[in-house]
Amino acid sequence: MKEWKNGRPWAAAARAALVMVLASACVLAGSAQAAEAVPDSGPAEGGRMVVPLGRTVGIKLFSDGVMVVGLSEVDTGAGRSAPARDCGLQAGDIITHINSEEVDTIEDVQQVLAQVGGEKMSIRASREGKPLQLTAQAVQCSADGAYKLGAWIRDSMAGIGTMTFYDPKSGRFGALGHGINDVDTAQLMPLESGSIMYSEVAHVKKGVSGEPGELQGAFEVERDLGELYANTAQGIFGQLTDPAMAEGLEPMEVAQRSQVKTGPAVIRSNIDGQAVEEYGVEIVHLYPAGGDGRDLMLQVTDPRLLEATGGIVQGMSGSPILQDGRIVGAVTHVLVNDPTRGYGLLLEHMLETAQAAAD
C-alpha cells in the first residue's frame, strides 16, 4: 500500500490521489497442473449467504503504536550519533510507550522527546509479537535543535483496495484478501483504528511481465463507509456503517472447499470510475489446505480485462471470485512475471478469520 511517511495528511485535503500496492507479489516457476476439487475436513459454511461486492474503496489505517521502518545517524555538530541503533531498536519494532507515555503517532513521539531532552528514557516496544524493554538517550540535532533518536517511524498508511463481501446479518465486510503490510519492513501493520471511504478509479497502469500494473484513483476522505476492526493475513475486516454500496445486490451462497473446481469462473472488479463488472477467468489449480493464503490459481481469460489492465493488477486484490452461482473467494496476489495469472483465497477462510478477530 502506498503510504505517507509524515503524519496524517488526509485531514487537510478533501480528496487524495493514491494507489494500493500489494504487500507481496509471488512468482510461480513452471506451469500449473490442473486439479479437481480438493476435499477439506475443516468446518464448512453450510449455505451461509453474503453479498459479493467488487467495488474499490479508499482505506486509511492508523497503527497501534509507531513502527520503526529504518535507522539513521543524527548529526550533533560534534559528530554523528545513532541512539536508536545503539539501544537495540530494529526495523520492524513497534514502539508503544516512551517512559510512561503512550505513543501512537509521530507527533506523540516528537512531543515526548522534546520533553525528555537528553535524559535517559525507557522504551517499551514489541518485536515479532514479543515485549521488549530498552533504554535510550536522544541527542540534539545540529540542523534544527530537536532531540532525535535516529529512527524513521510510521504511524499510518492509506490507499485503494477492493471490497470482497458484505454480510447483511452481521454488518461485517471483508476486503483485500491479504493484510496491509508496511512497505519497508514487510510486517503486518498493527491496527489501532481505520476506516474505508468511497473511491473511484481514474487510471489504470497496465501490467506487463516483470512489472505489475496498478489501479490509480481518488477517495473521499471525509465520507466514511465503515470502520475497521482487524488487519490480518487473510484481509481487512470491519463494520459497514453505510450499506448503500450493497444496495440492489443479491446475497450469494458461500462455496465450501469441496464445491470449488477447476474451470470457468468470473471475478467482480472495479477498474474504471465506480462501475463494477464481471470478467471471465479460469481456475487452473487448487492447492491443498495450507494456510498460506494461496488456495487457488487464476488465469484471466476475458479479452476486455486483458486489454484494459493486462490481467490482474495491484488494487484488484479482494475482487470476489464467483463460480456456479456461489462466491468462492477473493483475488489476493498477482504473479510478477505473468500478470494474466494470480492467486486466490477461499472465502470460507476469510469468514473464519473475520469471526475470530471479532470475538
C-alpha positions as CSV (number, residue, x, y, z in Angstrom):
1,M,0.0,0.0,0.0
2,K,1.4,3.4,-0.9
3,E,1.9,5.3,2.3
4,W,2.6,8.8,3.7
5,K,5.6,8.7,6.0
6,N,5.0,12.0,7.8
7,G,1.8,12.2,9.9
8,R,-1.8,12.0,8.7
9,P,-2.4,14.5,5.9
10,W,-5.9,13.5,4.9
11,A,-7.4,15.9,7.4
12,A,-6.2,18.8,5.3
13,A,-7.5,17.6,1.9
14,A,-10.9,16.6,0.5
15,R,-9.6,14.2,-2.0
16,A,-6.3,12.3,-2.3
17,A,-4.8,10.5,-5.3
18,L,-3.4,7.2,-4.1
19,V,-2.8,3.6,-5.2
20,M,-3.0,0.4,-3.4
21,V,0.3,-1.6,-3.7
22,L,0.2,-5.3,-2.8
23,A,2.1,-6.3,0.3
24,S,3.7,-9.0,-1.7
25,A,3.7,-10.4,-5.3
26,C,4.5,-14.0,-5.9
27,V,6.3,-15.6,-8.9
28,L,5.4,-19.2,-9.8
29,A,8.1,-21.2,-11.6
30,G,6.9,-23.6,-14.2
31,S,3.4,-24.4,-15.3
32,A,0.5,-25.1,-13.0
33,Q,-1.1,-28.6,-13.2
34,A,-4.8,-29.0,-13.4
35,A,-6.6,-30.3,-10.3
36,E,-10.0,-31.4,-9.3
37,A,-12.0,-30.2,-6.3
38,V,-10.0,-30.7,-3.1
39,P,-12.0,-32.1,-0.2
40,D,-11.5,-30.5,3.1
41,S,-12.4,-31.9,6.5
42,G,-12.4,-28.5,8.1
43,P,-15.5,-26.5,9.1
44,A,-17.9,-25.8,6.3
45,E,-20.0,-22.6,6.0
46,G,-23.0,-24.7,5.1
47,G,-25.2,-22.4,3.0
48,R,-24.1,-19.1,4.5
49,M,-25.0,-16.1,2.4
50,V,-23.0,-12.9,1.8
51,V,-23.1,-10.2,-0.8
52,P,-20.2,-10.2,-3.3
53,L,-19.0,-6.6,-3.9
54,G,-16.0,-5.9,-6.1
55,R,-16.0,-2.1,-5.5
56,T,-12.8,-0.2,-4.8
57,V,-12.7,1.8,-1.6
58,G,-10.2,4.2,0.0
59,I,-8.6,2.7,3.1
60,K,-6.9,4.5,5.9
61,L,-5.2,2.7,8.7
62,F,-3.7,4.1,12.0
63,S,-1.2,1.9,13.7
64,D,-1.3,0.7,17.3
65,G,2.0,2.4,18.3
66,V,4.6,3.6,15.8
67,M,6.6,1.2,13.6
68,V,10.3,1.6,13.2
69,V,10.9,1.4,9.4
70,G,14.6,2.4,9.4
71,L,17.6,3.6,11.4
72,S,19.9,6.6,10.7
73,E,22.5,8.7,12.3
74,V,21.9,12.2,13.8
75,D,24.4,15.0,13.2
76,T,25.0,16.6,16.6
77,G,27.6,19.2,15.5
78,A,30.3,17.3,17.5
79,G,29.9,14.2,15.4
80,R,27.3,11.7,14.3
81,S,25.3,9.6,16.8
82,A,22.8,6.7,16.4
83,P,20.9,6.4,19.7
84,A,18.1,4.1,18.3
85,R,20.6,1.6,16.9
86,D,22.9,1.8,19.9
87,C,20.0,1.0,22.3
88,G,19.0,-2.1,20.3
89,L,16.0,-0.9,18.2
90,Q,15.5,-2.6,14.9
91,A,13.4,-2.0,11.8
92,G,10.0,-3.7,12.4
93,D,9.9,-2.9,16.1
94,I,6.6,-1.4,17.3
95,I,7.1,1.4,19.9
96,T,4.1,1.7,22.2
97,H,5.5,3.8,25.2
98,I,8.3,6.1,26.0
99,N,8.8,6.4,29.7
100,S,5.2,6.2,30.9
101,E,3.7,8.0,27.9
102,E,1.7,6.0,25.3
103,V,2.8,6.9,21.8
104,D,0.5,6.2,18.8
105,T,1.6,8.9,16.4
106,I,4.8,10.6,15.1
107,E,3.6,13.8,16.9
108,D,3.4,11.9,20.2
109,V,7.0,10.7,19.8
110,Q,8.2,14.2,18.9
111,Q,6.5,15.7,21.9
112,V,7.9,13.2,24.4
113,L,11.4,13.6,23.0
114,A,11.1,17.4,23.4
115,Q,10.1,17.0,27.0
116,V,12.7,14.4,27.9
117,G,15.5,16.1,26.0
118,G,18.9,14.5,26.5
119,E,17.9,12.5,29.6
120,K,17.8,8.7,29.5
121,M,14.4,7.2,28.7
122,S,12.8,3.8,28.7
123,I,11.2,2.5,25.5
124,R,8.5,-0.1,25.6
125,A,8.2,-1.9,22.3
126,S,7.3,-5.3,20.7
127,R,9.3,-7.3,18.2
128,E,7.5,-10.1,16.3
129,G,4.8,-10.1,19.0
130,K,7.1,-10.3,22.0
131,P,7.5,-7.5,24.5
132,L,10.8,-5.5,24.5
133,Q,12.2,-3.0,27.1
134,L,15.1,-0.8,26.1
135,T,16.9,2.3,27.4
136,A,17.9,5.1,25.1
137,Q,19.2,8.7,25.2
138,A,18.2,11.1,22.4
139,V,20.7,13.6,21.0
140,Q,20.2,17.1,19.8
141,C,20.3,17.6,16.1
142,S,22.5,20.4,15.0
143,A,20.3,21.3,12.0
144,D,17.1,22.1,13.8
145,G,17.9,21.8,17.5
146,A,15.3,19.0,18.0
147,Y,16.1,15.9,20.1
148,K,16.1,12.8,18.0
149,L,16.7,9.0,18.3
150,G,17.8,8.4,14.7
151,A,14.8,6.2,13.8
152,W,12.4,6.5,10.9
153,I,8.9,5.8,12.1
154,R,5.5,5.3,10.6
155,D,2.1,5.7,12.2
156,S,-0.4,5.3,9.3
157,M,-1.0,4.1,5.8
158,A,-3.6,4.8,3.1
159,G,-4.5,3.6,-0.4
160,I,-7.1,2.0,-2.6
161,G,-8.3,-1.6,-2.5
162,T,-11.2,-3.8,-3.4
163,M,-14.1,-4.9,-1.2
164,T,-14.8,-8.6,-1.3
165,F,-18.0,-9.2,0.7
166,Y,-20.7,-7.7,2.9
167,D,-22.6,-9.9,5.4
168,P,-26.1,-8.3,5.9
169,K,-26.8,-10.3,9.1
170,S,-23.7,-9.1,11.0
171,G,-23.0,-5.9,9.1
172,R,-19.4,-7.1,8.6
173,F,-17.3,-6.6,5.5
174,G,-14.0,-8.0,4.2
175,A,-11.6,-6.7,1.7
176,L,-8.2,-7.3,0.0
177,G,-7.8,-11.0,0.9
178,H,-4.4,-10.2,2.4
179,G,-3.1,-7.9,5.1
180,I,-1.8,-4.4,4.9
181,N,1.9,-4.7,5.4
182,D,4.5,-1.9,5.9
183,V,6.3,-1.4,2.6
184,D,9.7,-1.1,4.2
185,T,9.7,-3.9,6.7
186,A,7.0,-6.2,5.1
187,Q,5.5,-6.6,8.5
188,L,1.7,-6.5,9.2
189,M,0.7,-3.1,10.4
190,P,-0.8,-3.3,13.9
191,L,-4.3,-1.7,13.8
192,E,-5.3,0.9,16.3
193,S,-8.2,2.2,14.1
194,G,-9.1,2.7,10.5
195,S,-11.9,3.2,8.0
196,I,-13.0,2.8,4.4
197,M,-14.2,5.6,2.2
198,Y,-15.9,6.0,-1.2
199,S,-13.4,6.0,-4.1
200,E,-13.3,5.9,-7.9
201,V,-10.7,4.6,-10.3
202,A,-9.3,7.3,-12.5
203,H,-6.5,5.5,-14.3
204,V,-5.0,2.0,-14.8
205,K,-1.3,1.3,-15.2
206,K,-1.3,-1.8,-17.4
207,G,0.6,-4.8,-16.1
208,V,3.4,-6.3,-18.1
209,S,5.8,-9.2,-17.3
210,G,8.2,-8.2,-14.6
211,E,6.3,-5.0,-13.7
212,P,2.8,-5.4,-12.1
213,G,0.2,-2.8,-13.1
214,E,-1.9,-0.8,-10.6
215,L,-5.2,0.9,-10.2
216,Q,-4.9,4.6,-9.5
217,G,-7.7,6.8,-8.2
218,A,-9.0,9.1,-5.6
219,F,-11.1,8.7,-2.4
220,E,-13.3,10.9,-0.4
221,V,-11.5,11.3,2.9
222,E,-14.5,12.9,4.7
223,R,-17.0,10.3,3.7
224,D,-16.5,7.1,5.7
225,L,-18.3,3.9,4.7
226,G,-17.2,1.7,7.6
227,E,-14.8,1.2,10.5
228,L,-12.0,-1.4,10.5
229,Y,-11.6,-3.8,13.4
230,A,-8.9,-6.1,12.1
231,N,-5.9,-6.2,9.8
232,T,-4.9,-9.8,9.2
233,A,-3.0,-12.0,6.7
234,Q,-6.4,-13.0,5.3
235,G,-7.7,-9.5,4.7
236,I,-9.0,-6.4,6.5
237,F,-12.4,-6.6,8.2
238,G,-14.8,-4.1,9.7
239,Q,-18.4,-3.0,10.2
240,L,-20.1,-1.2,7.3
241,T,-21.8,1.9,8.6
242,D,-23.2,3.0,5.2
243,P,-24.7,-0.1,3.4
244,A,-25.6,1.9,0.3
245,M,-22.7,0.2,-1.5
246,A,-24.5,-3.1,-1.3
247,E,-28.0,-1.8,-2.3
248,G,-29.5,-3.8,-5.2
249,L,-27.0,-6.6,-4.9
250,E,-28.3,-10.1,-4.1
251,P,-26.6,-12.3,-1.4
252,M,-24.9,-15.4,-2.8
253,E,-24.1,-18.7,-1.1
254,V,-20.5,-19.2,0.1
255,A,-18.8,-22.1,-1.6
256,Q,-17.3,-24.8,0.5
257,R,-13.9,-26.1,-0.5
258,S,-15.4,-29.3,-1.8
259,Q,-17.6,-27.3,-4.1
260,V,-14.8,-25.4,-5.8
261,K,-13.4,-26.9,-9.0
262,T,-11.0,-26.1,-11.8
263,G,-12.7,-24.5,-14.8
264,P,-14.5,-21.3,-15.8
265,A,-15.4,-18.6,-13.2
266,V,-15.8,-14.8,-13.0
267,I,-14.4,-12.1,-10.9
268,R,-16.1,-8.8,-10.0
269,S,-13.8,-5.8,-10.3
270,N,-14.0,-2.0,-10.5
271,I,-11.3,-0.9,-13.0
272,D,-13.0,2.3,-14.2
273,G,-14.8,5.0,-12.2
274,Q,-17.2,3.4,-9.8
275,A,-18.5,0.7,-12.3
276,V,-18.3,-2.9,-11.2
277,E,-18.2,-5.6,-13.9
278,E,-17.8,-9.3,-14.1
279,Y,-14.8,-10.7,-16.1
280,G,-14.1,-14.2,-17.2
281,V,-11.3,-16.2,-15.5
282,E,-10.3,-19.8,-15.3
283,I,-9.5,-21.6,-12.0
284,V,-6.5,-23.5,-13.2
285,H,-5.2,-25.0,-10.0
286,L,-6.5,-25.8,-6.5
287,Y,-4.0,-26.3,-3.6
288,P,-4.3,-28.4,-0.5
289,A,-5.3,-26.5,2.6
290,G,-2.1,-25.0,3.8
291,G,-3.0,-21.7,5.5
292,D,-0.6,-19.6,3.4
293,G,-3.4,-17.6,1.6
294,R,-2.8,-19.4,-1.7
295,D,-5.8,-21.7,-2.1
296,L,-6.2,-21.5,-5.9
297,M,-4.6,-20.0,-9.0
298,L,-6.5,-18.0,-11.6
299,Q,-5.9,-17.3,-15.3
300,V,-7.6,-14.2,-16.7
301,T,-9.4,-15.2,-20.0
302,D,-11.6,-12.1,-20.6
303,P,-10.3,-10.1,-23.5
304,R,-11.8,-6.9,-22.1
305,L,-9.8,-7.2,-18.9
306,L,-6.7,-8.2,-20.7
307,E,-6.9,-5.2,-23.0
308,A,-7.7,-2.8,-20.1
309,T,-5.3,-4.0,-17.4
310,G,-3.1,-6.7,-18.9
311,G,-4.7,-9.1,-16.4
312,I,-4.6,-8.8,-12.6
313,V,-3.1,-5.5,-11.3
314,Q,-2.4,-4.1,-7.8
315,G,-5.6,-2.7,-6.4
316,M,-7.7,-5.6,-7.6
317,S,-6.8,-7.6,-4.5
318,G,-10.1,-8.5,-2.9
319,S,-12.1,-8.9,-6.1
320,P,-14.6,-11.7,-5.4
321,I,-14.4,-14.9,-7.4
322,L,-17.7,-16.4,-8.4
323,Q,-18.4,-19.9,-9.8
324,D,-21.6,-21.9,-10.3
325,G,-23.8,-19.3,-8.5
326,R,-21.6,-19.2,-5.4
327,I,-18.9,-16.9,-4.1
328,V,-15.7,-18.9,-4.0
329,G,-13.1,-16.4,-2.6
330,A,-11.0,-13.4,-3.4
331,V,-8.1,-12.5,-5.7
332,T,-5.1,-11.9,-3.5
333,H,-1.8,-11.6,-5.5
334,V,-0.6,-11.1,-9.0
335,L,2.3,-13.1,-10.4
336,V,5.1,-10.7,-11.2
337,N,6.3,-12.5,-14.3
338,D,2.8,-13.2,-15.7
339,P,0.1,-10.6,-14.9
340,T,-2.6,-12.8,-16.5
341,R,-2.3,-15.1,-13.5
342,G,-2.7,-14.7,-9.8
343,Y,-3.6,-16.4,-6.5
344,G,-6.9,-16.5,-4.7
345,L,-8.0,-17.2,-1.1
346,L,-11.2,-19.2,-0.3
347,L,-13.9,-17.1,1.2
348,E,-14.6,-19.6,4.0
349,H,-11.1,-18.8,5.3
350,M,-11.8,-15.0,5.2
351,L,-15.1,-15.5,7.1
352,E,-13.4,-17.7,9.7
353,T,-10.7,-15.0,10.3
354,A,-13.3,-12.2,10.3
355,Q,-15.3,-14.1,13.0
356,A,-12.2,-14.9,15.1
357,A,-11.0,-11.3,15.0
358,A,-14.4,-10.0,16.1
359,D,-14.7,-12.4,19.1
